[in-house]
Amino acid sequence: MMHADPSCVLTGTHFMNGDAACCEGAIAAGARFAAGYPITPSTEVVERFAARVPKIGGIFIQMEDELAASITLQGMVWAGAKSFTVTSGPGYSLMMEHIGFAAMTETPCVFVNVQRGGPSTGLPTLPAQGDMMQARFGSHGDYSTITLVPSSPQECFSLTVKAFNLAEQFRVPVMFMMDECVGHMTEKVVIPDAKEIEITPRRHASKPPGEFVLFEPGEDLVPEIAHAGEGYKVYVTGLTHDKRGYPLMNPASQKELVTRLFEKISRASEELTIVESEGLEDADVVVVSYGITSRVAQRAIGMARDKGLKVGKLRLICVWPFPEKLIRELATKVKALVMPELNMGQVVIELERCAGGKCKVISVPHPGGTVHKPADILAAIERGAE
């Protein structure tokens, strides 16, 4: 591990919103390039980045649209830069083809989505969590990515750093799924000293050009990377390819490649089970939530405990890959799992699958525009405790 560049880190206590904190996390993580197109409620992230990055040796480019942004950032990765893009609902939809390209070419990068109400243009200035399944299955074909979800401006900083680290560790596009509330919420954000911020370096080729194979996996199934212009043979294609990167389009090579793209993530499932839990040991009901909804759920949990109910909290920080093993174990110990979401029920589908009928699963949907009322989550907890 390396540490952040102290000349770029705004160490100290700040009062900033989640979008600004996300920008500072990206800079601390070593991001020196971003491409984007303005869209509410995410524009503030790259607006700040555009102001900050020329002073630290980086570049921001406003592209003509989100398709251009989502492929430009990958070109800069292969040129050697840590890169990201920022968008919201409609722009995220446009980026799906290039997210699949990043997964196939194992391009380490970060896609930030500050979620808003949809579908289509929807509610540009109001919150939702309706893009969560899109973060996992939005592009065509089979692939795995990693999805982190912050619930505060402080986490918008720390988890953005983690998003870049995971992108480099696993060579995947990492989805950073904020929402309008978290993005525009202004709170205390503590940025530590640069020496306290661990940075995962790029997995650069350890062999000379004549010996290096571009997609030769390591023991953890993740290959090293070489950049264009360094003398290596860099053949990057979205086609099914062999270890050199050359197109090899047959069922055997498809099976080998796609299986590895899945297994490099699934092998690390325990490491990627990133949650915040409380009171699970003796709980009859556990509220499972993520993002801004977790903060409303916290109030409902407190109300339920005041009534004498045994309620636990499980906040998903990494939603994809889903913490399957943890949920399977939990389902054997509780009466019910309650899941509030700012959508009509997306991640709860996976919760039901993993619970496997061993306990009740109660969805508390909300189409967005506002957050839940704590009383609605409390009512679901009470149903689960019956």
C-alpha positions in Angstrom: 0.0 0.0 0.0 1.0 3.6 -0.6 -0.2 6.8 1.1 -2.0 9.8 -0.3 -0.1 12.8 -1.7 0.0 15.3 1.1 0.1 18.2 -1.3 -3.4 17.2 -2.6 -5.2 16.3 0.6 -7.2 19.0 2.4 -6.5 17.6 5.9 -8.7 19.1 8.5 -12.3 19.4 9.7 -14.7 20.7 7.1 -18.4 21.6 6.7 -19.2 20.3 3.2 -21.8 18.3 1.3 -21.5 14.8 0.0 -20.7 15.8 -3.6 -17.8 17.9 -2.4 -16.6 15.2 0.0 -16.7 12.6 -2.9 -14.6 14.9 -5.0 -12.0 15.2 -2.2 -12.0 11.5 -1.7 -11.3 11.0 -5.4 -8.4 13.4 -5.3 -7.0 11.8 -2.1 -7.2 8.4 -3.8 -5.0 9.7 -6.6 -7.6 10.5 -9.3 -6.1 12.9 -11.8 -8.6 12.7 -14.6 -12.4 12.9 -14.8 -14.7 13.2 -17.7 -18.3 14.2 -17.4 -21.4 16.0 -18.6 -23.5 18.2 -16.3 -26.5 16.6 -14.7 -28.4 17.2 -11.5 -27.7 16.3 -8.7 -24.1 15.2 -9.4 -22.6 18.2 -11.2 -21.1 19.6 -8.0 -18.7 16.7 -7.8 -16.9 17.5 -11.1 -17.5 21.2 -10.8 -15.3 21.1 -7.7 -12.9 18.7 -9.4 -12.5 21.0 -12.4 -11.5 23.8 -10.0 -9.2 21.7 -7.9 -7.4 19.5 -10.3 -5.4 21.9 -12.5 -3.5 23.0 -9.4 -2.4 19.4 -8.7 -1.5 18.2 -12.1 -4.7 16.7 -13.4 -7.3 17.2 -16.1 -11.1 17.5 -16.2 -12.9 17.4 -19.6 -16.6 18.2 -20.1 -17.6 15.9 -22.9 -20.5 16.3 -25.3 -22.5 13.6 -23.6 -22.3 10.8 -21.1 -21.4 8.2 -23.7 -18.3 10.2 -24.6 -17.4 10.7 -20.9 -17.8 7.0 -20.0 -15.3 5.9 -22.6 -12.9 8.8 -22.4 -12.1 8.0 -18.8 -11.1 4.5 -19.8 -8.7 5.8 -22.4 -7.0 7.8 -19.6 -6.8 4.7 -17.4 -4.9 2.9 -20.2 -2.7 5.9 -20.5 -1.8 5.6 -16.8 -4.2 7.8 -14.9 -6.6 7.0 -12.1 -9.9 8.2 -13.6 -13.6 8.5 -12.8 -16.9 9.9 -14.1 -19.9 11.3 -12.3 -23.6 11.2 -13.4 -27.2 10.6 -12.4 -30.0 8.5 -13.7 -30.4 9.3 -17.4 -26.7 9.7 -17.9 -26.0 6.5 -16.0 -28.3 4.7 -18.5 -26.2 6.0 -21.4 -23.0 4.8 -19.8 -24.1 1.1 -19.5 -22.4 -0.1 -22.7 -19.1 1.3 -21.5 -19.5 -0.1 -18.1 -19.7 -3.5 -19.8 -16.6 -2.6 -21.8 -14.7 -1.7 -18.6 -15.7 -5.0 -17.1 -14.6 -7.0 -20.2 -11.3 -5.1 -20.5 -10.7 -5.1 -16.7 -10.2 -1.3 -16.7 -10.0 0.0 -13.1 -12.2 3.0 -12.8 -15.0 4.5 -10.7 -18.5 5.5 -11.8 -20.3 7.8 -9.4 -24.1 7.9 -9.6 -25.9 10.5 -7.5 -29.3 8.9 -7.8 -32.5 10.8 -8.4 -36.2 9.9 -9.1 -36.9 8.1 -12.4 -37.6 6.6 -14.8 -36.6 8.8 -17.7 -36.1 12.5 -16.7 -38.2 11.8 -13.6 -37.4 14.0 -10.6 -34.0 15.7 -11.3 -33.7 17.4 -7.9 -35.2 14.8 -5.6 -33.8 11.5 -4.1 -34.3 7.9 -5.0 -32.4 4.6 -5.0 -33.9 3.3 -8.2 -30.6 2.5 -9.9 -29.4 -0.3 -7.6 -30.2 -3.2 -9.9 -28.9 -1.2 -12.8 -25.6 -1.0 -10.9 -25.4 -4.8 -10.9 -27.1 -5.8 -14.1 -27.3 -2.7 -16.2 -24.9 -3.7 -19.0 -25.5 -6.7 -21.3 -23.8 -10.0 -20.8 -22.4 -11.6 -17.6 -20.0 -9.7 -15.4 -19.3 -8.7 -11.8 -18.6 -5.3 -10.4 -18.4 -3.8 -6.9 -21.0 -1.3 -5.6 -20.5 0.9 -2.5 -23.2 3.1 -1.0 -22.4 5.9 1.4 -24.9 7.3 4.0 -23.2 10.5 4.9 -20.8 13.1 3.6 -18.1 11.7 5.8 -18.5 8.3 4.0 -18.6 10.1 0.7 -15.0 10.9 1.4 -13.8 7.7 2.9 -15.7 5.3 0.7 -14.7 7.1 -2.5 -11.1 6.4 -1.5 -12.1 2.8 -0.9 -13.9 2.7 -4.3 -10.6 3.6 -6.1 -8.6 1.1 -4.0 -11.0 -1.7 -4.9 -11.0 -0.8 -8.5 -7.2 -1.1 -8.6 -7.2 -4.3 -6.5 -9.7 -6.2 -8.6 -9.4 -4.3 -11.9 -13.1 -3.7 -12.1 -15.3 -0.7 -12.6 -16.6 0.2 -9.1 -20.1 1.8 -8.8 -20.3 4.5 -6.2 -24.1 4.9 -5.6 -24.9 8.1 -3.8 -28.3 9.7 -3.7 -29.6 13.3 -3.9 -30.0 13.5 -0.1 -26.5 12.3 0.7 -25.0 14.3 -2.2 -26.6 17.6 -1.1 -26.5 17.0 2.6 -24.0 19.3 4.4 -22.3 17.9 7.5 -19.0 17.7 9.3 -16.3 15.9 7.3 -13.0 15.1 8.8 -10.2 14.5 6.3 -7.2 12.8 7.9 -3.5 13.4 7.3 -2.3 12.0 4.0 -0.1 9.5 5.8 -3.3 8.0 7.3 -5.0 7.5 3.9 -3.9 4.2 2.4 -3.9 4.0 -1.4 -3.8 0.9 -3.5 -1.3 1.4 -6.4 -1.9 0.3 -9.9 -1.0 -3.4 -10.5 1.6 -2.4 -13.1 3.4 -5.0 -15.2 6.3 -6.7 -13.3 7.8 -8.3 -16.3 9.6 -6.7 -19.3 7.7 -6.1 -22.5 9.0 -9.3 -24.2 7.7 -11.5 -21.4 4.6 -9.7 -20.2 1.1 -11.1 -21.2 -1.6 -8.4 -20.9 -4.4 -10.5 -19.4 -2.4 -13.3 -17.6 -4.2 -13.7 -14.3 -2.3 -13.7 -11.0 -3.0 -16.1 -8.1 -6.0 -13.9 -7.2 -7.2 -14.2 -10.8 -6.5 -10.5 -11.4 -4.0 -9.6 -14.2 -1.4 -6.8 -14.1 -1.7 -3.9 -16.4 0.6 -2.1 -18.8 0.0 1.4 -20.2 0.0 2.6 -23.8 3.3 4.1 -24.7 5.5 2.1 -22.4 6.7 -0.4 -25.0 4.3 -3.2 -24.2 1.8 -4.8 -26.5 -1.4 -3.3 -25.4 -4.4 -4.8 -27.3 -7.6 -3.9 -25.6 -10.9 -5.1 -27.1 -14.5 -5.6 -26.0 -14.5 -8.9 -27.9 -14.0 -12.2 -26.0 -10.2 -12.4 -26.0 -7.3 -14.6 -25.0 -4.6 -13.8 -22.4 -2.8 -11.5 -24.9 -6.0 -9.5 -25.4 -6.4 -10.8 -29.0 -10.0 -11.7 -30.1 -10.7 -15.4 -29.6 -14.4 -16.0 -30.1 -15.4 -19.5 -29.3 -17.4 -21.1 -26.4 -14.3 -22.4 -24.6 -12.6 -19.0 -24.4 -15.9 -17.3 -23.4 -16.3 -19.8 -20.6 -12.7 -19.3 -19.4 -12.9 -15.5 -19.5 -16.3 -14.9 -18.1 -15.8 -17.4 -15.3 -12.6 -15.6 -14.2 -14.4 -12.2 -14.3 -16.9 -13.6 -11.9 -14.6 -15.6 -9.7 -12.1 -12.8 -9.0 -14.9 -11.1 -7.2 -16.7 -14.2 -5.7 -13.4 -15.5 -4.2 -13.2 -12.2 -2.2 -16.8 -12.4 -1.0 -15.9 -12.2 2.7 -13.5 -9.3 2.2 -16.2 -7.5 0.3 -18.9 -8.1 2.9 -18.7 -4.5 4.2 -21.6 -3.8 6.6 -22.4 -1.9 9.7 -24.3 -3.9 12.2 -25.8 -3.4 15.6 -27.8 -5.6 18.0 -27.9 -8.7 15.7 -27.1 -11.2 18.5 -30.6 -11.3 20.1 -32.7 -9.6 17.5 -36.1 -10.9 16.5 -36.3 -8.5 13.6 -33.4 -7.0 11.6 -33.7 -3.9 9.4 -31.6 -4.2 6.3 -30.9 -0.9 4.5 -28.4 1.2 2.7 -27.7 4.9 1.8 -29.9 7.7 3.1 -32.7 5.1 4.0 -30.4 3.8 6.7 -30.6 7.1 8.5 -34.4 7.0 8.5 -34.3 3.4 9.5 -32.1 4.2 12.5 -35.0 6.4 13.9 -37.5 3.6 13.3 -35.3 1.1 15.1 -35.0 3.4 18.1 -38.8 3.8 18.2 -39.2 0.0 18.0 -36.8 -0.5 20.9 -38.6 2.0 23.0 -41.6 -0.3 22.6 -39.6 -3.2 23.9 -39.0 -4.9 20.5 -35.7 -6.7 19.8 -34.5 -5.0 16.6 -31.2 -5.2 15.0 -29.6 -3.0 12.3 -27.7 -4.2 9.2 -26.5 -1.4 7.0 -25.1 -2.5 3.6 -22.1 -0.5 2.7 -21.1 -2.8 -0.1 -24.4 -3.9 -1.8 -22.8 -5.8 -4.8 -21.5 -8.4 -4.3 -24.4 -9.0 -2.0 -23.4 -10.4 1.5 -25.1 -13.7 0.8 -23.4 -15.8 3.5 -24.2 -13.3 6.2 -27.9 -13.1 5.2 -28.3 -16.9 5.0 -26.9 -17.2 8.5 -29.1 -14.3 9.8 -32.3 -15.7 8.3 -32.0 -18.8 10.5 -31.9 -16.7 13.7 -34.6 -14.1 13.3 -38.3 -13.9 12.7 -38.1 -11.2 10.0 -35.9 -9.1 7.8 -37.3 -5.7 7.0 -35.9 -3.8 4.0 -36.9 -0.2 3.3 -35.7 1.2 -0.1 -36.3 4.4 -2.1 -37.6 2.2 -5.0 -40.4 -0.2 -5.5 -38.4 -3.1 -4.2 -35.0 -3.9 -5.9 -32.3 -5.2 -3.5 -35.0 -6.9 -1.5 -35.3 -9.4 -4.3 -31.8 -10.6 -3.5 -32.6 -10.5 0.2 -35.5 -12.8 -0.3 -33.4 -15.2 -2.4 -30.7 -15.5 0.3 -33.2 -15.8 3.1 -34.6 -18.7 1.3 -38.0 -18.8 3.1 -36.3 -19.3 6.5 -37.8 -16.1 7.9 -40.2 -13.4 6.8 -38.9 -10.8 4.4 -40.9 -7.5 4.5 -40.3 -4.9 1.8 -41.0 -1.2 2.6 -41.0 0.4 -0.9 -41.0 4.1 -1.6 -41.0 5.5 -5.2 -38.7 8.4 -4.2 -39.0 12.1 -4.2 -38.9 12.1 -0.4 -37.5 9.7 2.2 -39.5 7.2 4.2 -41.5 8.2 7.3 -40.0 6.4 10.3 -43.5 5.3 11.2 -43.8 3.3 8.0 -40.7 1.3 8.8 -41.8 0.9 12.4 -45.1 -0.6 11.2 -43.1 -3.1 9.1 -40.9 -4.0 12.1 -44.0 -4.6 14.2 -45.5 -6.9 11.5 -42.2 -8.8 11.5 -42.2 -9.3 15.3 -45.6 -10.9 15.4 
